[in-house]
Amino acid sequence: MRNISMRLHLLFTSNIFLAILAHFQISKSGVFTHSISNVYPAEFVKVSGTEFLQNNKTWKPVGFNTYLLIEQAAELPHGSFHAIYSDSFGKNEILKQFEQAILLNFTCVRTWLYSINSNYPLFLEDGVYDERLLGALDWIIAVARAHGLKLILSFTDFWPESGGISSLILLSRKFLDLSPDHSEQYGRSSFFTDQNYFSLYIRHVEHILLRKSKITGTRYCDESTVMAWELMVSLLLTTFKFLHLFIQNEPRCRLCSEGILQKWIWNAARAVKSLDKRHLLTVGEEGFYASTKNYVNPAKWASDTGQNFISDHIFTEIDYASSHLWTDNWNLFSAWSRKHVKNDSFNFSKTWIEEHSSDSLNILQKPFVLSEYGSTGFGNRNNIIGSLVTTEDQRQTKVSRFYSEVHTALLQNRNGALFWIWHNENLKYLPSYQDEYGIFVSDNVFDRLRNYSQVLRS
């Protein structure tokens, strides 16, 4: 026990020292002259068959999601949820969270490399970026490296109201027509077929991969702290006016001809690998199946998204397969056609994980990661009645049960997992905070997460 305590003390001492150096460099906007990579060396995560390897030893991505890191690290004065990140919600909270993550045996953090806050877009115009945000990303990578954590970074999304590809198009003075002919969320998207949009996406990817950190002096394409890149990020929903229009920001191409999305994934993956052969790459989709295996899907609509889990991940440029699990979100679509999602979410979750894991290991012969999974505790994301009659203790008990069931299924199939979503404690008490899936250290449900990383890693 004494040796463990001493090791943690030495680890945190060196980590904090490096983090202070990173903090000083960003806050003073200077150039750090010594590479942190020389001080804290790390190996790239690799794939061997159906396993991840680091330092030639089996390794698993086990950890959490958070989309606010770049806002916190940039210490924005008006961040998401109206948080004042320049006060107590900034770098200090990230340091606390990363230190807690190490104590919890987490190995990996999945986050966005852009701000979802429309007041602080990453893209100013074509090829021009907000250096404050990219500097914050430099700092995040340096601090994750100092703590021995790996990062999964998503290049973009397709949600017009966040910092994703639509913002890039708009801010590059290109016309994005949100009519049925051009808007992905209404059924047909020109993004996956228009060569101009594809070129714009690749220019963005190239800008990120070739960026040289002002802290470590390392180009992102050579940064071993990054475990993997995602072509696009995961599912979100929103509402316009009085209509529930379900807008996603993972690759979807509703009612597209067969193969369109797969062609885009292949071309995008080849382009990324031509720039960066050292990092792992995955798609970032939910993982729906085409009609040939739609019994796994939550409902018929899922087979019309253009996704096909096996075909989407079969390319040699895609190093591992990943999917998401959102029984609460999918209830909104599925209540009338797939009752088992609503009434027996555990069996659905178990089947979903087993099928994706089996297809990844046996057909694709690649590792599998459940990169998003979460629960509101209400059984339905917009269950207003449920949210009113359910006490916080009851909600957390239901969320805890969901996590326990998912972890049991994951353990049986030897997969990596990243739960959704760990927020810093200060957000919990903001009147403007709204995130039904948010998990805090002070929550009872967090106890369920304290042991799962050690179990899954074993």
ROKE-227376 format. One record per residue (C-alpha): x, y, z. Coordinates in steps of 0.001 Angstrom, whole numbers, padded with zeros to 6 digits, always signed. Last residue first. Layout:
N
XYZ;...
***
This chain:
458
-009205-007103-016570;-009689-003693-018164;-013454-004129-017980;-013397-004892-014262;-010997-002077-013384;-013013+000396-015444;-016323-000761-013949;-015324-000194-010351;-015836+003532-009885;-018606+003726-012479;-021305+002228-010254;-020271+004641-007520;-020999+007424-010000;-024668+006482-009802;-024880+007989-006343;-024076+011369-007843;-021334+013487-006239;-018856+012670-009012;-021307+014006-011571;-023079+012331-014502;-024937+014306-017194;-027454+012416-019333;-030417+014737-018884;-028287+017724-019758;-029655+021136-018875;-027658+023542-016694;-029096+027069-016797;-029702+027292-013048;-026040+026301-012474;-025580+023891-009574;-024556+020815-011534;-022092+022748-013678;-019674+023089-010758;-019217+019322-010489;-017465+018823-013798;-019439+016822-016327;-019007+013104-017117;-021204+011887-019978;-021805+009348-021497;-019764+006209-020858;-016737+005129-022893;-016315+001385-023470;-013745-001165-024647;-014857-004703-025353;-014252-008164-023907;-017613-009706-024899;-018831-010969-021532;-017559-007818-019852;-019502-005615-022229;-022790-007366-021440;-022224-007003-017694;-021150-003389-018189;-024372-002633-020041;-026522-004134-017301;-024668-002251-014555;-024889+001019-016472;-028647+000612-016899;-029119-000278-013231;-027211+002845-012193;-029404+004970-014461;-032492+003475-012848;-031159+004095-009321;-030147+007605-010346;-033671+008356-011475;-035199+006964-008283;-032850+009060-006145;-033651+012162-008214;-037368+011584-007749;-039480+010512-010706;-042921+012107-010999;-041907+015192-012985;-039244+013579-015192;-041619+010752-016036;-044324+013193-017091;-041895+015084-019333;-040506+011962-021007;-038386+013767-023592;-035337+011508-023348;-037364+008370-022800;-036878+005663-020184;-036801+008302-017432;-033413+007313-015973;-031710+009611-018470;-029478+006850-019792;-026054+006628-021384;-023885+004857-023893;-021259+006204-026262;-018010+004720-027609;-018967+001061-027378;-015602-000061-028718;-014938-003083-030936;-011599-004514-032026;-011264-005743-035618;-011795-009073-037354;-014513-007506-039527;-016512-010740-039569;-015600-012471-036300;-014476-009755-033881;-016500-006827-035198;-019570-008868-036091;-019540-010562-032688;-019100-007277-030816;-021846-005586-032779;-024230-008501-032255;-023437-008911-028554;-023702-005205-027788;-027078-004784-029499;-028407-008042-028058;-027504-006983-024510;-028934-003491-025025;-032184-004904-026433;-032479-007421-023617;-031826-004649-021079;-034223-002195-022706;-037166-004471-022145;-040342-002424-022291;-039313+000484-024476;-036833-001198-026771;-038945-004368-026667;-041922-002509-028108;-040314-002112-031521;-042834-000471-033837;-044923+002074-031989;-042468+003080-029295;-039539+003158-031707;-038735+006696-032686;-038741+008396-029317;-037575+005164-027725;-034367+005609-029722;-033274+008446-027498;-033789+006457-024296;-032231+003274-025711;-029131+005172-026806;-026263+002747-027404;-023415+003874-029646;-021162+002051-032096;-017506+001444-032800;-015367-000626-035140;-011586-000532-035287;-008835+000329-037748;-010823+001872-040598;-008311+002239-043456;-008715-001462-044280;-012350-000815-045142;-014921-003076-043474;-016188-000506-040987;-019068+001027-042956;-019969-002257-044630;-020392-004011-041274;-022377-001256-039572;-024603-000336-042486;-025576+003305-042272;-027650+005028-044928;-030175+006128-042331;-032998+003975-043748;-032181+000857-041680;-032727+002898-038510;-036265+003887-039560;-037330+000247-039284;-036896+000166-035514;-034359-000321-032693;-031996-002136-035061;-030852-005722-034455;-033713-007162-036516;-032498-004891-039327;-029898-007387-040464;-030349-007490-044243;-032216-004162-044057;-029055-002204-043337;-027601-002127-039849;-027263+000776-037448;-023911+001491-035827;-024356+004865-034169;-021561+006381-036259;-018060+007495-035269;-016191+006156-038323;-012927+004870-036885;-009240+005721-037272;-006090+004688-035440;-003088+006963-035571;+000273+006422-037260;-000680+006596-040937;-001617+010258-040914;-001934+012342-044065;-002671+009577-046572;-004617+007858-043781;-007005+010794-043528;-007610+010857-047286;-008194+007104-047410;-010681+007368-044546;-012580+010183-046253;-012791+008261-049531;-013964+005073-047799;-016448+006874-045575;-017896+008781-048545;-018268+005570-050573;-020004+003882-047633;-022402+006805-047323;-023372+006550-050968;-023540+002748-051051;-027266+002292-051415;-029030+005360-052716;-029713+007950-050098;-033016+007759-048212;-031446+009274-045118;-027707+009850-045282;-026336+009609-041795;-022789+010096-040538;-023031+011245-036906;-024449+014675-036223;-028080+013814-035871;-031138+015970-036058;-034470+014587-035028;-037139+017032-036040;-039790+017118-033354;-042141+019789-034647;-043430+022620-032502;-040661+025095-033342;-037479+023133-034065;-036462+020398-031658;-033036+018870-031073;-031357+015490-030948;-027704+014479-030716;-025950+011342-031966;-022199+010954-032268;-019172+012538-033957;-017758+012316-037439;-014597+010941-039045;-013288+009845-035664;-009579+010097-034837;-007700+007703-032576;-005412+007218-029599;-004176+010788-029419;-001455+010977-026782;+000937+009628-029441;+001135+012998-031186;+002724+012622-034640;-000348+013588-036689;-000965+016368-034160;+002406+017886-034947;+004689+018040-031941;+006219+021250-030585;+004975+020237-027157;+003334+023503-026130;+002749+025364-029373;+001391+022183-030866;+002159+021823-034572;-000922+021576-036771;-000550+019104-039610;-003413+016852-038519;-005796+019703-037778;-005269+021654-041005;-005410+018418-043011;-008762+017480-041492;-010169+020917-042335;-008870+020706-045893;-010448+017241-046106;-013846+018591-045078;-013680+021421-047618;-012742+018974-050359;-015750+016828-049428;-018045+019840-049507;-016815+020779-052979;-017152+017160-054142;-020869+017126-053350;-022168+013606-052644;-022025+013203-048862;-022790+016858-048206;-025636+017025-050700;-027957+015602-048120;-031374+014135-048551;-033998+013474-045858;-034895+016552-043890;-031956+016241-041475;-029481+016077-044350;-030486+019498-045692;-029792+020071-049394;-032883+019215-051390;-035268+019485-048429;-034162+023086-047935;-031460+024146-045518;-029359+025651-048304;-025740+025920-047241;-024030+028572-049383;-020291+028828-048979;-018905+031847-047244;-016304+029787-045364;-018275+030558-042209;-021275+028728-043596;-019331+025662-044724;-017313+025437-041536;-020433+025909-039462;-022059+023072-041398;-019029+020859-040781;-019237+021130-037019;-019123+023895-034452;-022710+023542-033373;-026047+024814-034675;-025868+023281-038154;-025276+019736-036820;-023144+017691-039194;-020279+016744-036919;-016511+017277-036916;-013032+015839-036523;-013734+013723-033458;-010870+013199-031033;-010224+010002-029040;-007681+010859-026366;-005287+008710-024309;-004541+009390-020659;-001064+009165-019089;-001643+012176-016858;+001053+014295-018498;-000224+013248-021921;-003748+014343-021038;-002244+017672-019901;-000366+018173-023178;-003371+017168-025297;-005676+019518-023393;-003148+022377-023684;-002788+022049-027438;-006591+021929-027660;-006732+025213-025737;-004305+026692-028240;-006636+025510-030982;-009470+027304-029233;-007558+030585-028804;-006230+030270-032340;-009732+030623-033744;-009294+029115-037187;-008736+030366-040744;-008523+027836-043597;-011967+028686-044955;-013388+031229-042557;-013592+031724-038810;-013764+028010-037972;-013545+027167-034258;-016802+028941-033542;-017100+030748-030201;-020572+032219-029819;-022088+029124-031451;-020855+027022-028519;-020196+023444-029638;-016478+024227-029508;-014047+022172-031583;-011722+019200-031028;-014545+017154-029538;-013969+014663-026737;-013353+011013-025932;-011193+010356-022874;-009179+007163-022341;-007403+005043-019753;-009656+005195-016726;-008278+003476-013634;-010569+005448-011294;-007539+007112-009658;-006399+008164-013141;-009814+009625-013936;-009804+011567-010663;-006545+013237-011715;-008043+013978-015133;-011138+015539-013562;-009162+017698-011163;-006900+018966-013953;-009935+019671-016119;-011538+021608-013286;-008418+023736-012854;-008339+024510-016577;-011722+026199-016631;-014895+026116-014577;-013759+028295-011676;-013610+031722-013342;-012730+031932-017045;-015178+029113-017640;-018106+031328-016785;-020894+028846-017359;-023885+030031-019343;-024882+026363-019934;-022195+026416-022641;-019515+029041-022182;-019592+032786-021736;-016184+033893-020406;-014311+031167-022305;-011523+029568-020321;-009919+028129-023483;-009382+024916-021520;-013000+024927-020386;-014384+025504-023867;-012065+022832-025313;-013035+020359-022612;-016795+020756-023020;-017698+017683-025119;-017043+015063-022459;-017080+011303-022923;-015720+008707-020517;-013245+005947-019826;-012045+002538-020932;-009995+002233-024120;-008387-001181-023624;-004757-002321-023733;-003065-005634-024420;+000699-005213-024199;+003181-004473-026982;+003883-001034-025513;+000234-000280-026180;-001940-002820-027940;-005599-002880-028912;-007048-006290-029684;-009061-007922-032470;-006120-008588-034777;-003291-006407-033526;-004279-002762-033335;-001962-000007-032174;-001977+002673-029489;+000970+004969-030017;+003627+004859-027337;+004226+007471-024689;+007223+009484-023521;+006810+011923-020622;+009770+014321-020604;+010676+014127-024293;+007004+014469-025266;+006899+017597-023105;+009036+019243-025767;+011236+022019-024484;+010975+025639-025709;+007441+026452-024620;+006241+029232-026885;+004418+032101-025294;+000713+032809-025172;+000969+033707-021461;-002088+031657-020495;-001187+028854-022874;+002416+028523-021795;+001707+028842-018090;-001015+026190-018168;+001240+023767-020057;+004058+024316-017568;+001590+023883-014720;+000354+020669-016355;+003920+019377-016536;+004455+020051-012836;+001032+018628-011991;+001888+015430-013821;+005292+015100-012162;+003828+015504-008692;+000779+013400-009572;+002927+010467-010645;+005306+010796-007700;+002423+010800-005234;+000687+007962-007052;+003880+005891-006877;+004344+006699-003174;+000773+005673-002389;+001205+002436-004314;+004469+001692-002532;+002859+002344+000853;+000000+000000+000000;
***
